[in-house]
Amino acid sequence: MTPFNSSPTSPAQLLTEDGSAVASSSSNQSIIIDGNQNNFMQEVLDGSNTIPVLVDFWADWCSPCKQLTPVLEKVVTAAKGRVKLVKLNIDENQALAQQLAQIGLPIQSIPLVAAFWQGQIVDLFQGVQPESAIQKFLDQVLKTAGSAMPSADFIEQGKEFLENNQYEEAMGAYSQALELEPEKPEAWGGMIRSLLAHSGPEAAQEVMEQVPENLLENPEITRAKAAIDLAIEGTKAQSELQTFLDKVAANPDDHQARYDLATAYNAAGKRQEAADELLEIIKKDRTWNDEAAKKQLLRLFEAWGLDDEASLNARRRLSSILFS
């Protein structure tokens, strides 16, 4: 799916077979409609002045088309009126297909989906795509139009709730996002982190096992998994926090005790303190235990998020140590 760059296209460029302008006769305001020669001007070109319009070019003989269209309909329905889908059978509208080719949209292979915004083709893709890829495609189209999927609103709410330690409210917001877009990695990641903070690693792991397989390598999901793994490691360490403190006090060069202390601090939500201990090990002996302190610090960054304040601060300090 790559941006489609075409020269400005005026609605008047689309003509009927006799050379007259296409009539604007359709009054159907549904978000999913059948397109044809007579309503293309109103529903697609004029209609895209208000909201983006996806045009699904298909045919009865095209099996991949029959796989793609239901997924398109699902994603468009989830957008709650922020985008429209026009399904156009190319066999029944051959003249229109030829006219589109003349203005830079040759329909050489189907299924083909073109996104229109303000009368222009802004993006397109060919072939069957998974739901997650179609959602990304639509996200970009909506962004071009200065809009966003409704799920994005719930995800933003969830982030705000999570930052304010309102875990139940965060889970509610992320749940609503997942109802709209079941393959939204940001919603899965937020749900897992909220549940981790609210109910612990076991509950979060149960949700992790429900994440669609095609999302498992997404950064949002790997970040959530890292947080679960660190929480599991930290459960025992947290109960021995005072022991580690005593060991480090008795021997500041006891790197294992300091490493365990960092794990306990992270489990207790003390991110800055956890980073401090690992950075102290790196400062004294960066190669200790096959660079274990550095590796653990990078795991913390992944779990916290690279834009987290504790991550940003510790990354600056880590760079200062490594390049000094």
C-alpha positions in Angstrom: 0.0 0.0 0.0 1.8 3.0 -1.3 0.6 6.6 -1.7 -1.0 7.1 -5.1 0.0 10.4 -6.7 -2.2 11.6 -9.5 -2.6 15.0 -11.1 -5.6 17.0 -9.8 -8.8 15.4 -11.0 -11.9 17.4 -11.6 -15.3 15.7 -11.3 -16.0 17.0 -14.8 -13.3 14.7 -16.2 -15.6 11.7 -15.5 -18.0 11.6 -18.4 -20.8 9.3 -19.5 -20.6 7.3 -22.7 -22.2 10.1 -24.7 -19.8 12.7 -23.3 -22.1 14.5 -20.9 -21.2 14.9 -17.3 -22.2 12.1 -14.9 -25.5 12.9 -13.2 -25.6 13.4 -9.4 -28.8 11.4 -8.9 -28.1 9.2 -5.8 -29.6 10.3 -2.6 -28.4 7.2 -0.6 -26.5 8.5 2.4 -25.5 5.0 3.7 -21.8 4.4 4.5 -21.8 1.3 2.4 -23.4 1.5 -1.1 -23.2 0.0 -4.6 -21.6 2.4 -7.1 -22.3 2.8 -10.8 -21.9 5.1 -13.7 -24.8 7.3 -12.6 -23.9 7.9 -9.0 -20.1 7.9 -9.1 -19.9 11.7 -9.3 -22.1 12.3 -6.3 -21.2 9.4 -4.0 -17.4 9.3 -4.7 -16.1 12.6 -6.1 -18.5 15.0 -4.5 -19.0 12.8 -1.5 -15.2 12.7 -0.8 -15.4 16.5 -0.2 -17.0 15.7 3.2 -15.5 12.3 4.2 -13.0 10.0 2.6 -14.5 7.4 0.3 -13.1 3.9 -0.4 -14.0 2.4 -3.8 -13.9 -1.4 -3.9 -13.5 -2.5 -7.5 -14.7 -6.1 -7.9 -16.5 -8.6 -10.1 -18.7 -11.7 -9.6 -16.0 -14.0 -11.0 -13.3 -12.7 -8.6 -12.9 -15.0 -5.6 -10.3 -12.8 -3.8 -12.8 -9.9 -4.1 -15.4 -12.0 -2.2 -12.8 -12.5 0.6 -11.8 -8.8 0.8 -15.2 -7.1 0.6 -16.6 -8.4 4.0 -13.4 -7.3 5.7 -13.6 -3.9 4.1 -17.3 -3.6 5.2 -16.3 -4.5 8.8 -13.5 -1.9 9.0 -15.7 0.8 7.4 -18.6 0.0 9.8 -16.2 0.3 12.7 -15.3 3.8 11.6 -18.8 5.0 12.6 -19.5 7.3 9.6 -16.0 8.7 9.2 -15.5 7.0 5.9 -17.7 5.6 3.2 -17.4 2.5 1.1 -18.6 2.4 -2.5 -18.6 -1.1 -4.1 -18.2 -1.0 -7.9 -18.7 -4.0 -10.1 -16.4 -3.4 -13.1 -18.2 -5.8 -15.4 -21.4 -3.8 -15.0 -19.6 -0.5 -15.3 -17.0 -1.0 -18.0 -17.3 2.5 -19.5 -16.6 4.0 -16.1 -13.6 1.8 -15.6 -12.3 3.0 -18.9 -12.8 6.6 -18.0 -10.9 6.1 -14.7 -8.0 4.6 -16.6 -7.9 7.8 -18.7 -7.4 9.9 -15.5 -4.7 7.7 -14.0 -6.4 4.8 -12.4 -6.0 1.8 -14.7 -7.9 -1.2 -13.3 -5.6 -4.0 -14.4 -6.1 -6.4 -11.5 -8.8 -6.8 -8.9 -9.6 -6.6 -6.1 -8.5 -3.0 -6.1 -9.3 -0.4 -3.5 -8.8 3.3 -4.1 -9.2 6.0 -1.5 -10.7 9.3 -2.5 -10.5 12.6 -0.6 -11.7 15.9 -1.9 -12.1 14.5 -5.4 -8.6 13.1 -5.5 -7.2 9.6 -5.3 -4.9 9.7 -2.2 -4.0 6.0 -1.8 -4.8 2.5 -3.1 -3.9 -1.1 -2.7 -4.5 -4.3 -4.7 -5.2 -7.9 -3.7 -6.5 -9.4 -0.5 -5.2 -7.8 2.7 -5.6 -8.9 6.3 -7.8 -6.8 8.5 -4.9 -5.3 10.4 -3.4 -4.0 7.1 -6.7 -2.6 6.0 -7.0 -0.8 9.3 -3.6 0.7 8.9 -4.5 1.8 5.3 -7.7 3.5 6.6 -5.8 5.1 9.5 -3.5 6.8 7.0 -6.4 7.9 4.8 -8.2 9.4 7.8 -5.0 11.1 8.9 -4.7 12.6 5.4 -8.3 13.9 5.9 -7.5 15.3 9.3 -9.6 12.6 11.1 -9.0 9.3 12.9 -10.8 6.1 13.7 -13.1 6.2 16.7 -11.0 3.6 18.3 -8.2 6.1 18.5 -10.3 8.3 20.7 -10.8 5.4 23.2 -7.1 4.6 23.1 -6.2 8.2 23.9 -8.7 8.0 26.8 -7.1 4.8 28.0 -3.6 6.3 27.9 -4.8 9.2 30.0 -6.5 6.9 32.5 -3.5 4.7 32.7 -1.1 7.6 33.4 -3.4 8.7 36.2 -3.5 5.1 37.7 -7.2 4.8 36.9 -6.8 1.2 35.8 -10.4 0.1 35.7 -11.4 3.1 33.6 -8.4 2.5 31.3 -9.4 -1.1 30.8 -12.9 0.0 29.9 -11.6 2.5 27.3 -9.3 -0.1 25.7 -12.0 -2.7 25.7 -14.3 -0.3 23.7 -11.4 0.3 21.3 -11.0 -3.5 20.8 -14.7 -3.9 20.1 -14.3 -1.5 17.2 -11.0 -2.8 16.0 -10.1 -6.3 17.3 -6.7 -6.1 15.8 -5.6 -2.8 17.1 -2.2 -3.4 18.8 -2.3 -0.1 20.8 -5.5 -1.2 22.4 -4.2 -4.7 23.2 -1.0 -3.3 24.7 -2.8 -0.7 26.8 -5.3 -3.4 28.0 -2.5 -5.7 29.1 -0.5 -2.9 30.9 -3.7 -1.7 32.6 -4.5 -5.2 33.8 -0.9 -5.8 34.8 -1.1 -2.8 37.1 -4.6 -3.6 38.4 -4.5 -7.4 38.8 -0.9 -8.6 38.4 1.1 -10.6 35.8 -1.1 -13.7 35.8 -4.2 -11.8 34.7 -2.2 -9.9 32.2 -0.7 -13.1 30.8 -4.2 -14.5 30.2 -5.0 -11.5 28.0 -1.7 -11.7 26.3 -2.6 -15.2 25.1 -5.7 -13.8 23.4 -3.7 -11.4 21.2 -4.0 -12.2 17.5 -0.9 -14.1 16.3 -0.2 -11.6 13.6 0.3 -8.9 16.2 2.7 -10.7 18.4 5.8 -9.0 16.9 4.2 -5.5 17.0 6.2 -3.2 19.3 3.1 -2.4 21.4 2.7 -6.1 22.1 6.4 -6.9 22.7 6.5 -3.9 25.1 3.6 -5.3 27.0 5.1 -8.8 27.1 8.4 -7.3 28.5 6.4 -5.6 31.2 4.8 -8.9 32.2 8.1 -10.8 32.2 9.7 -8.1 34.4 6.7 -8.1 36.8 7.0 -11.9 37.2 10.8 -11.6 37.9 10.1 -8.8 40.3 7.5 -10.5 42.4 10.0 -12.5 44.4 12.6 -9.8 44.3 10.2 -7.3 45.8 9.7 -9.4 48.9 13.5 -9.4 49.4 14.0 -5.7 48.9 15.4 -5.0 52.3 17.8 -7.9 51.9 19.2 -6.5 48.7 19.5 -3.0 50.3 21.5 -4.5 53.2 23.8 -6.4 50.8 24.5 -3.3 48.7 25.1 -1.2 51.8 27.6 -3.8 53.1 29.3 -4.2 49.7 28.7 -1.6 47.1 30.5 -3.8 44.5 28.0 -6.7 45.0 26.7 -6.3 41.4 24.3 -9.2 41.7 22.6 -7.7 44.8 22.4 -4.4 43.0 20.9 -6.1 39.9 18.3 -7.8 42.1 17.6 -4.5 43.9 16.9 -2.9 40.5 14.5 -5.7 39.7 12.7 -5.2 43.0 12.5 -1.5 42.5 10.9 -1.9 39.1 8.3 -4.3 40.4 7.5 -1.7 43.1 7.0 1.0 40.3 10.2 2.8 41.2 11.5 3.2 37.7 14.1 5.9 38.4 15.6 3.9 41.3 15.7 0.8 39.2 17.5 2.6 36.4 19.9 4.2 38.9 21.1 0.8 40.2 21.6 -0.7 36.8 23.5 2.4 35.6 25.7 2.2 38.7 26.7 -1.4 37.7 27.4 -0.3 34.1 29.5 2.6 35.4 31.6 0.3 37.6 31.8 -2.7 35.3 29.9 -2.6 32.1 31.0 -6.1 31.1 29.8 -7.7 34.3 27.9 -11.0 33.7 28.0 -10.6 29.9 26.7 -7.0 30.1 23.6 -8.2 32.1 23.0 -4.7 33.6 22.9 -3.0 30.2 20.6 -5.8 28.8 18.3 -5.5 31.7 18.1 -1.7 31.3 17.2 -2.1 27.7 14.4 -4.5 28.7 13.2 -1.8 31.1 13.1 0.8 28.3 11.1 -1.6 26.2 8.6 -2.2 29.0 8.3 1.4 30.0 8.3 2.8 26.5 11.1 4.8 24.9 9.2 8.1 25.4 8.7 7.4 29.1 10.3 10.1 31.3 12.4 7.5 33.2 13.5 5.9 29.9 14.5 9.2 28.4 16.5 10.2 31.5 18.2 6.8 31.8 19.0 6.6 28.1 20.8 10.0 28.3 22.8 8.8 31.3 23.6 5.5 29.6 24.9 7.2 26.5 27.1 9.5 28.7 28.6 6.4 30.4 29.1 4.4 27.3 30.7 7.2 25.2 32.7 8.8 27.9 
